[in-house]
């Protein structure tokens, strides 16, 4: 808190505060803190990863995936890479192939293919 009183635009401090709220199961204040972090520095991947976790906990799967993807695209992070890849694999496993296919019937839909490739790329950095 002291760090935020000195600099209210510190994305890392806002994220750390949000993680404390998350640890205490205070999802609303965690969400608000991560929003402040994202506003302070939209390029800070830690805020996106943490916000994705909140979305996951409240059942917002697509929003969660979008935040994990954003974090992966900004900068490599083992946490966001694992979480995003897990989300992509889980979705591929739980969804009928016909819903993932390209409209012309050949191969995967371009959005699905991009998700698979980003997950693969981020996991390659992990290993």
Backbone bond lengths (Angstrom), bond angles and torsions (degrees), N, CA, C in turn:
res aa  C-N    CA-C-N  psi(-1)  N-CA   C-N-CA  omega(-1)  CA-C   N-CA-C  phi
1 X - - - 1.443 - - 1.538 111.08 -
2 X 1.313 116.13 -37.70 1.464 119.55 -178.64 1.532 109.88 -60.96
3 X 1.310 115.32 -40.95 1.462 119.77 -179.84 1.529 111.24 -61.86
4 X 1.328 117.31 -36.67 1.471 120.64 178.44 1.516 111.61 -72.35
5 X 1.331 116.97 -28.42 1.466 119.35 176.73 1.521 110.20 -70.79
6 X 1.323 116.19 -30.79 1.467 120.61 178.15 1.528 110.13 -78.07
7 X 1.336 115.61 -44.11 1.469 120.71 -178.52 1.523 109.16 -141.46
8 X 1.317 116.30 98.15 1.465 122.09 -178.52 1.517 113.88 -70.52
9 X 1.329 117.59 -4.01 1.463 121.81 179.78 1.531 111.85 -107.00
10 X 1.321 117.50 23.10 1.454 122.32 -178.90 1.533 109.36 -89.16
11 X 1.326 116.65 103.61 1.471 121.81 -176.04 1.527 111.81 -62.52
12 X 1.318 117.16 -37.36 1.466 120.26 -179.47 1.527 110.00 -65.84
13 X 1.333 117.16 -43.21 1.465 120.52 179.28 1.530 111.03 -64.04
14 X 1.342 116.66 -42.39 1.468 119.77 177.79 1.528 110.55 -62.65
15 X 1.327 116.57 -40.26 1.460 120.12 179.29 1.525 110.60 -65.72
16 X 1.320 116.66 -43.15 1.464 119.75 178.52 1.528 111.70 -62.10
17 X 1.329 116.63 -40.38 1.459 120.30 176.55 1.537 109.86 -62.40
18 X 1.312 115.97 -44.02 1.458 120.17 177.96 1.520 112.34 -60.79
19 X 1.334 116.81 -38.40 1.465 120.35 178.15 1.533 111.00 -65.12
20 X 1.332 116.46 -35.78 1.466 119.10 175.04 1.528 110.92 -64.64
21 X 1.322 116.41 -43.90 1.470 119.83 176.39 1.529 110.46 -61.86
22 X 1.313 116.44 -40.98 1.465 120.61 179.96 1.522 110.55 -62.90
23 X 1.318 116.60 -40.96 1.467 121.20 178.50 1.529 111.03 -61.99
24 X 1.323 115.86 -31.88 1.466 121.45 179.22 1.539 112.01 -89.03
25 X 1.333 117.12 8.66 1.472 123.41 -178.93 1.526 113.28 61.25
26 X 1.313 116.62 28.91 1.452 121.21 175.90 1.534 107.18 -98.85
27 X 1.332 115.05 81.00 1.468 120.79 -172.41 1.525 112.74 -66.00
28 X 1.322 117.96 -36.18 1.462 120.71 -178.77 1.529 110.82 -63.36
29 X 1.336 116.64 -48.71 1.461 118.49 -179.08 1.531 111.36 -71.51
30 X 1.337 116.70 -31.93 1.466 119.66 175.02 1.530 109.56 -62.28
31 X 1.323 115.74 -47.51 1.467 121.44 178.65 1.535 110.69 -57.50
32 X 1.330 116.74 -46.13 1.468 121.02 179.87 1.532 111.10 -62.28
33 X 1.330 116.91 -42.02 1.468 120.66 179.40 1.522 111.08 -64.20
34 X 1.322 116.98 -41.74 1.468 119.89 179.57 1.524 110.66 -68.15
35 X 1.336 117.04 -33.99 1.470 119.71 174.26 1.528 110.89 -62.41
36 X 1.329 116.57 -42.76 1.472 120.14 177.03 1.533 110.01 -60.88
37 X 1.323 116.33 -42.49 1.467 120.58 179.66 1.528 110.41 -62.13
38 X 1.329 116.67 -43.39 1.468 120.06 -179.98 1.524 111.02 -66.01
39 X 1.309 116.97 -35.87 1.468 120.26 177.65 1.528 110.67 -69.32
40 X 1.329 116.21 -40.09 1.465 120.56 -179.03 1.523 111.77 -66.21
41 X 1.341 116.21 -39.00 1.468 120.43 -179.84 1.529 109.51 -150.92
42 X 1.332 117.24 90.44 1.462 120.72 -178.15 1.528 113.87 -61.24
43 X 1.319 117.56 -14.76 1.468 120.96 -179.26 1.530 112.52 -95.67
44 X 1.320 117.91 5.59 1.470 120.69 179.39 1.531 109.38 -86.80
45 X 1.345 118.60 107.79 1.461 121.39 -174.27 1.525 114.43 -66.09
46 X 1.329 117.70 -26.18 1.466 120.02 -179.58 1.517 112.73 -60.33
47 X 1.332 116.17 -37.42 1.465 120.33 179.30 1.526 110.85 -67.64
48 X 1.318 116.29 -39.82 1.470 120.40 178.95 1.524 111.31 -66.24
49 X 1.318 116.15 -41.47 1.465 120.31 179.81 1.528 110.22 -64.63
50 X 1.314 116.61 -44.82 1.458 120.31 -179.71 1.536 111.24 -65.89
51 X 1.325 116.38 -41.18 1.465 120.02 178.05 1.530 110.57 -63.41
52 X 1.328 116.40 -35.28 1.466 120.88 177.48 1.520 110.61 -62.42
53 X 1.322 116.30 -38.69 1.464 120.28 179.52 1.527 110.75 -64.17
54 X 1.329 116.72 -41.43 1.465 120.15 177.21 1.524 109.58 -61.61
55 X 1.334 116.92 -45.93 1.466 120.40 179.55 1.530 110.44 -59.50
56 X 1.318 116.38 -39.79 1.458 121.02 178.28 1.532 110.66 -62.66
57 X 1.314 116.65 -43.15 1.469 121.30 -177.71 1.527 112.87 -66.53
58 X 1.342 116.72 -29.38 1.471 119.05 179.57 1.528 112.23 -96.26
59 X 1.327 116.93 8.60 1.465 120.64 174.39 1.511 115.58 84.07
60 X 1.314 117.90 18.33 1.465 121.90 178.35 1.528 108.99 -96.37
61 X 1.322 116.62 74.53 1.457 122.08 -173.85 1.514 115.09 -58.87
62 X 1.329 117.17 -46.40 1.470 119.68 -178.14 1.520 111.54 -67.67
63 X 1.324 116.36 -38.95 1.467 119.49 177.72 1.529 109.67 -65.73
64 X 1.322 115.73 -40.06 1.463 120.68 178.02 1.528 110.22 -60.03
65 X 1.314 116.53 -48.69 1.469 121.09 179.43 1.514 110.85 -59.26
66 X 1.326 116.24 -41.59 1.459 119.91 -178.24 1.535 110.77 -64.66
67 X 1.320 117.63 -40.35 1.469 120.69 178.66 1.530 110.83 -67.80
68 X 1.332 117.89 -42.35 1.469 120.07 177.47 1.528 110.29 -61.86
69 X 1.340 116.27 -42.05 1.465 120.41 178.96 1.521 110.57 -61.28
70 X 1.332 115.35 -44.80 1.466 119.93 179.42 1.528 110.41 -59.00
71 X 1.322 116.87 -43.84 1.469 120.68 179.54 1.525 110.88 -62.35
72 X 1.329 116.68 -41.97 1.472 120.73 179.82 1.518 111.63 -65.02
73 X 1.322 116.59 -36.97 1.458 119.82 -179.26 1.529 111.70 -73.37
74 X 1.316 117.21 -28.37 1.467 120.30 -178.66 1.519 112.12 -73.37
75 X 1.322 115.46 -47.40 1.461 119.66 -173.75 1.524 108.00 -167.19
76 X 1.327 116.40 147.96 1.454 119.44 178.45 1.525 111.04 -66.69
77 X 1.314 115.20 134.14 1.463 122.40 174.10 1.522 107.07 -146.08
78 X 1.322 118.42 129.30 1.468 119.33 179.68 1.529 112.38 -57.66
79 X 1.318 117.32 -38.32 1.469 120.17 -177.67 1.521 110.64 -66.97
80 X 1.332 117.28 -52.10 1.467 118.98 -178.47 1.520 110.97 -65.21
81 X 1.328 117.86 -35.71 1.471 120.58 178.67 1.515 111.36 -62.91
82 X 1.319 116.57 -47.31 1.467 119.84 179.59 1.522 111.37 -65.07
83 X 1.319 116.82 -44.08 1.467 120.28 -178.02 1.526 111.50 -65.74
84 X 1.323 117.10 -44.78 1.463 120.27 179.78 1.525 110.54 -64.52
85 X 1.316 116.99 -45.89 1.464 120.53 179.86 1.517 111.29 -62.20
86 X 1.322 116.19 -39.92 1.460 120.34 177.00 1.522 110.27 -61.98
87 X 1.329 116.64 -43.33 1.466 120.90 179.90 1.523 110.57 -61.96
88 X 1.333 117.35 -45.12 1.466 121.13 -179.23 1.533 110.15 -62.85
89 X 1.325 116.50 -47.55 1.474 119.98 -179.24 1.522 111.55 -63.54
90 X 1.319 116.73 -42.11 1.470 120.71 179.34 1.532 109.96 -63.00
91 X 1.318 116.99 -42.23 1.464 121.05 -179.79 1.526 110.56 -65.74
92 X 1.327 116.49 -43.90 1.465 119.51 177.98 1.519 111.02 -61.37
93 X 1.309 116.88 -37.93 1.456 121.70 -178.91 1.526 112.26 -71.00
94 X 1.322 117.44 -34.76 1.467 121.91 -173.98 1.527 113.98 -92.17
95 X 1.323 117.51 -10.13 1.462 120.94 -174.07 1.525 110.47 -106.48
96 X 1.335 115.36 140.70 1.459 119.53 176.83 1.524 109.68 -63.07
97 X 1.317 115.37 138.86 1.463 121.10 -177.75 1.526 111.66 -57.06
98 X 1.322 117.29 -35.82 1.469 119.84 -178.86 1.529 111.83 -61.68
99 X 1.330 117.45 -28.85 1.466 120.89 179.44 1.517 111.95 -78.71
100 X 1.326 117.12 -15.87 1.459 121.75 -178.81 1.521 112.52 -100.32
101 X 1.324 116.28 -7.60 1.460 121.09 -173.72 1.518 111.92 -78.12
102 X 1.318 113.59 156.88 1.449 121.91 173.87 1.527 107.89 -63.62
103 X 1.329 118.52 144.19 1.468 120.15 179.91 1.537 114.07 -54.67
104 X 1.343 117.45 -29.19 1.465 118.94 179.66 1.531 111.92 -81.61
105 X 1.347 116.28 -0.74 1.460 120.20 176.28 1.516 115.05 87.45
106 X 1.319 117.67 -1.72 1.462 121.64 -178.57 1.527 110.53 -109.26
107 X 1.303 116.91 111.72 1.460 121.47 176.48 1.515 113.59 77.23
108 X 1.324 114.56 -171.78 1.461 121.01 -179.43 1.520 111.38 -82.22
109 X 1.322 115.33 153.23 1.458 121.48 174.02 1.534 107.64 -59.00
110 X 1.338 118.45 142.35 1.468 120.37 -177.11 1.534 114.22 -54.57
111 X 1.323 118.19 -37.51 1.468 120.41 179.19 1.525 110.86 -66.36
112 X 1.327 116.20 -38.30 1.466 120.57 178.61 1.525 109.35 -68.12
113 X 1.308 116.24 -42.64 1.458 120.60 179.33 1.528 111.26 -61.67
114 X 1.348 116.92 -42.49 1.473 120.40 177.27 1.530 111.01 -60.94
115 X 1.339 116.19 -40.60 1.469 120.15 179.44 1.520 110.75 -63.82
116 X 1.329 116.83 -43.05 1.466 121.07 -179.80 1.529 110.04 -64.79
117 X 1.322 116.58 -43.33 1.466 119.83 -178.89 1.529 112.35 -66.67
118 X 1.334 117.38 -40.52 1.465 119.89 177.66 1.530 110.06 -65.28
119 X 1.324 117.20 -41.48 1.468 120.61 178.46 1.530 109.90 -62.51
120 X 1.318 116.32 -43.65 1.468 119.94 178.53 1.525 111.31 -62.08
121 X 1.331 115.97 -47.48 1.462 120.15 -179.51 1.530 112.20 -60.78
122 X 1.328 115.81 -42.93 1.466 117.92 -178.53 1.526 111.36 -69.88
123 X 1.321 117.58 -32.82 1.466 119.28 178.52 1.526 111.36 -75.27
124 X 1.324 117.52 -29.29 1.471 119.42 174.96 1.521 110.67 -60.59
125 X 1.320 116.64 -37.44 1.460 120.31 177.77 1.533 110.34 -68.88
126 X 1.323 116.10 -30.92 1.461 120.83 -178.57 1.523 110.92 -67.93
127 X 1.325 115.29 -40.79 1.474 118.32 -178.01 1.463 109.55 -91.60
